[in-house]
């Protein structure tokens, strides 16, 4: 995974944003119940690295059910492969196995019936799902809505955009002073953001304001915006008519 800063406008001082190149990721596995915990952790970590922790639970549930179907209907110990990629703004999860005959079927189980439960759960949390036949093998896939604007964007807000514009300006000034054409990395931008917070606290103190009080207020605003962002992702998962943060 790679991060880069994109800036536009006059001399690069217009809109700036970090883009995340989310490359396809694969994990071979053997269909064993003992493998499920490790696979859930792996996909959770992958989505965390992609900045998509908000959809990790849904993705982990889908992996559990899709691999569970392989264990139940194809056989314990069956070799398979987990694939995670982006399809537009959706996280796409694919589970392949070497059996092209036993196909998953959506069954609306009544009461506590277990038959068809796995696919029904996937159908409930994913925006769409399906099966691709490849000769004697198949890939069962599903896609989860993220609320992203594009495959390489992140889940953000107007506040995030303002912060990135400021970081882009800082980056431009730094590169102008050093005559370096190299764009900043995400780690360097994070260091710049931390230094910027310290500078702002010094500014507040110099003008007679309480820095600790400002930090407390900033923390409250941050928590409010984080909750609003999570509501946006949940709304996107349910469909366009449920998205509370459409812009």
C-alpha positions as CSV (number, residue, x, y, z in Angstrom):
1,X,0.0,0.0,0.0
2,X,1.3,3.4,-0.9
3,X,0.2,6.9,0.1
4,X,0.8,10.1,-1.8
5,X,-0.2,13.7,-1.6
6,X,-2.1,15.2,-4.6
7,X,-2.3,19.0,-4.9
8,X,-4.0,21.1,-7.6
9,X,-4.6,24.7,-8.2
10,X,-2.2,27.6,-8.5
11,X,1.4,26.5,-7.7
12,X,-0.1,23.4,-6.0
13,X,-1.8,25.5,-3.3
14,X,-5.4,24.5,-4.2
15,X,-7.1,21.3,-3.0
16,X,-4.8,18.7,-1.6
17,X,-5.6,15.2,-0.5
18,X,-3.9,12.0,0.4
19,X,-4.7,9.1,-1.9
20,X,-4.4,5.5,-0.8
21,X,-3.4,3.0,-3.5
22,X,-5.3,-0.1,-2.3
23,X,-3.7,-3.0,-4.2
24,X,-5.4,-6.4,-4.5
25,X,-4.4,-8.6,-1.5
26,X,-4.5,-12.4,-1.5
27,X,-4.3,-15.0,1.3
28,X,-4.2,-18.7,0.5
29,X,-5.8,-20.9,3.2
30,X,-7.0,-24.4,4.1
31,X,-10.7,-24.5,5.0
32,X,-10.3,-25.4,8.7
33,X,-12.3,-23.9,11.5
34,X,-9.1,-23.1,13.3
35,X,-8.1,-20.8,10.4
36,X,-11.0,-18.5,10.8
37,X,-9.7,-16.4,13.7
38,X,-6.4,-15.7,11.9
39,X,-8.3,-14.8,8.7
40,X,-10.6,-12.4,10.5
41,X,-7.5,-10.7,12.1
42,X,-5.7,-10.5,8.8
43,X,-8.6,-8.8,6.9
44,X,-9.2,-6.5,9.8
45,X,-5.6,-5.5,9.8
46,X,-5.6,-5.0,6.0
47,X,-8.7,-2.8,6.1
48,X,-7.1,-0.8,9.0
49,X,-4.0,-0.2,6.8
50,X,-6.4,0.9,4.1
51,X,-8.1,3.4,6.4
52,X,-11.3,1.4,6.3
53,X,-11.7,0.2,9.9
54,X,-15.3,1.2,9.9
55,X,-16.2,-1.7,7.5
56,X,-13.9,-4.3,9.1
57,X,-16.6,-5.9,11.2
58,X,-18.9,-6.4,8.1
59,X,-15.9,-7.8,6.1
60,X,-14.9,-10.2,8.9
61,X,-18.4,-11.5,9.1
62,X,-18.5,-12.1,5.4
63,X,-15.1,-13.9,5.4
64,X,-16.3,-16.1,8.3
65,X,-19.5,-17.1,6.5
66,X,-18.0,-17.6,3.0
67,X,-15.1,-19.7,4.3
68,X,-17.5,-21.5,6.6
69,X,-19.6,-22.5,3.5
70,X,-16.5,-24.0,2.0
71,X,-15.8,-26.0,5.2
72,X,-19.4,-27.2,5.4
73,X,-20.3,-27.8,1.7
74,X,-17.0,-28.6,0.0
75,X,-15.0,-30.2,2.9
76,X,-12.6,-29.5,5.7
77,X,-9.1,-29.0,4.6
78,X,-10.1,-27.8,1.1
79,X,-7.4,-25.4,-0.3
80,X,-8.8,-21.9,-1.1
81,X,-7.8,-18.3,-1.5
82,X,-9.1,-15.1,0.1
83,X,-9.0,-12.1,-2.2
84,X,-9.6,-8.5,-1.0
85,X,-9.6,-5.6,-3.5
86,X,-11.5,-2.4,-4.4
87,X,-14.2,-2.2,-7.0
88,X,-14.9,1.5,-7.3
89,X,-15.8,2.6,-3.8
90,X,-16.7,-0.9,-2.6
91,X,-14.5,-3.4,-0.8
92,X,-14.7,-6.6,-2.7
93,X,-14.1,-9.9,-0.9
94,X,-13.7,-13.1,-2.9
95,X,-13.3,-16.7,-1.6
96,X,-12.2,-19.3,-4.1
97,X,-12.4,-23.1,-3.8
98,X,-11.9,-26.0,-6.3
99,X,-15.5,-27.1,-6.4
100,X,-17.6,-25.7,-9.3
101,X,-20.6,-27.9,-8.6
102,X,-21.8,-26.9,-5.1
103,X,-23.0,-23.4,-5.4
104,X,-24.1,-21.2,-2.5
105,X,-27.8,-20.5,-2.4
106,X,-29.7,-17.8,-0.5
107,X,-32.3,-19.4,1.7
108,X,-34.6,-17.4,4.0
109,X,-34.2,-19.7,7.0
110,X,-37.2,-19.8,9.2
111,X,-36.8,-19.7,13.0
112,X,-33.4,-21.0,14.1
113,X,-32.8,-23.0,10.9
114,X,-29.1,-23.1,9.9
115,X,-29.5,-24.0,6.3
116,X,-28.6,-21.0,4.1
117,X,-27.8,-18.9,7.2
118,X,-24.3,-18.0,6.0
119,X,-25.3,-16.6,2.6
120,X,-28.3,-14.8,4.3
121,X,-25.9,-13.0,6.6
122,X,-23.6,-12.0,3.7
123,X,-26.7,-10.8,1.8
124,X,-27.7,-8.8,4.9
125,X,-24.4,-6.8,5.3
126,X,-23.1,-6.7,1.8
127,X,-24.4,-4.4,-1.0
128,X,-24.2,-7.3,-3.5
129,X,-22.8,-10.8,-3.9
130,X,-22.5,-13.5,-6.5
131,X,-20.5,-16.5,-7.8
132,X,-18.0,-16.7,-10.7
133,X,-17.5,-20.2,-12.2
134,X,-14.1,-21.0,-13.5
135,X,-14.2,-24.5,-15.0
136,X,-14.0,-26.9,-12.0
137,X,-13.6,-24.1,-9.5
138,X,-15.5,-21.0,-8.3
139,X,-15.2,-17.7,-6.6
140,X,-17.9,-16.5,-4.2
141,X,-17.7,-12.8,-3.8
142,X,-19.4,-9.9,-2.1
143,X,-19.0,-6.1,-2.0
144,X,-19.3,-3.8,1.0
145,X,-20.1,-0.1,0.6
146,X,-17.5,2.2,2.2
147,X,-18.7,5.7,1.6
148,X,-15.5,6.6,-0.3
149,X,-15.7,9.1,-3.1
150,X,-13.2,7.1,-5.2
151,X,-11.1,3.9,-4.8
152,X,-8.0,5.9,-3.7
153,X,-9.8,8.4,-1.4
154,X,-10.5,8.2,2.3
155,X,-13.5,8.5,4.5
156,X,-13.3,12.2,5.3
157,X,-15.2,15.4,5.7
158,X,-15.0,19.1,5.1
159,X,-12.8,19.4,8.1
160,X,-10.4,16.7,6.8
161,X,-10.3,18.5,3.5
162,X,-9.3,21.8,5.2
163,X,-6.6,20.0,7.2
164,X,-5.2,18.5,4.1
165,X,-5.2,21.8,2.3
166,X,-3.2,23.2,5.2
167,X,-0.8,20.3,5.2
168,X,-0.4,20.6,1.4
169,X,0.6,24.3,1.9
170,X,3.1,23.3,4.6
171,X,4.5,20.7,2.2
172,X,4.8,23.2,-0.6
173,X,6.7,25.7,1.7
174,X,9.0,23.0,2.9
175,X,9.8,21.7,-0.6
176,X,10.4,25.3,-1.8
177,X,12.9,26.0,1.0
178,X,14.8,22.8,0.3
179,X,14.3,22.8,-3.5
180,X,13.1,19.2,-3.3
181,X,10.6,17.9,-5.8
182,X,9.7,15.0,-3.6
183,X,6.2,15.0,-2.3
184,X,5.7,14.3,1.4
185,X,4.8,10.8,2.6
186,X,1.9,10.1,5.0
187,X,4.3,9.6,7.9
188,X,6.0,12.9,7.2
189,X,2.6,14.6,6.9
190,X,1.5,13.1,10.3
191,X,4.7,14.5,11.9
192,X,3.9,17.9,10.3
193,X,0.3,17.7,11.7
194,X,1.6,17.0,15.2
195,X,4.1,19.9,15.0
196,X,1.2,22.1,13.7
197,X,-0.9,21.2,16.7
198,X,2.0,22.2,19.0
199,X,2.4,25.5,17.1
200,X,-1.3,26.3,17.5
201,X,-1.2,25.6,21.2
202,X,1.8,28.0,21.5
203,X,-0.2,30.6,19.6
204,X,-3.2,30.2,21.9
205,X,-0.9,30.5,25.0
206,X,0.8,33.6,23.5
207,X,-2.6,35.2,23.1
208,X,-3.8,34.5,26.6
209,X,-5.9,31.4,26.0
210,X,-5.9,28.2,28.0
211,X,-4.2,25.5,25.9
212,X,-5.7,22.6,28.0
213,X,-9.2,24.0,27.6
214,X,-8.6,24.2,23.8
215,X,-7.4,20.6,23.7
216,X,-10.5,19.5,25.6
217,X,-12.8,21.4,23.2
218,X,-11.0,20.0,20.2
219,X,-11.3,16.4,21.6
220,X,-15.1,16.9,21.9
221,X,-15.3,18.2,18.4
222,X,-13.2,15.3,17.1
223,X,-15.5,12.8,18.8
224,X,-18.6,14.4,17.4
225,X,-17.2,14.3,13.9
226,X,-16.0,10.7,14.3
227,X,-19.6,9.6,15.2
228,X,-21.0,11.6,12.2
229,X,-18.5,9.9,9.9
230,X,-19.5,6.4,11.2
231,X,-23.2,7.2,10.6
232,X,-22.3,8.2,7.0
233,X,-20.6,4.8,6.4
234,X,-23.5,2.9,7.9
235,X,-25.9,4.9,5.7
236,X,-23.9,4.2,2.6
237,X,-24.0,0.5,3.4
238,X,-27.9,0.6,3.5
239,X,-28.2,2.5,0.2
240,X,-28.2,6.0,-1.2
241,X,-31.6,7.0,0.4
242,X,-30.2,6.3,3.8
243,X,-26.9,8.2,3.6
244,X,-27.1,11.1,6.1
245,X,-23.9,12.9,4.8
246,X,-24.5,13.2,1.1
247,X,-22.5,16.1,-0.4
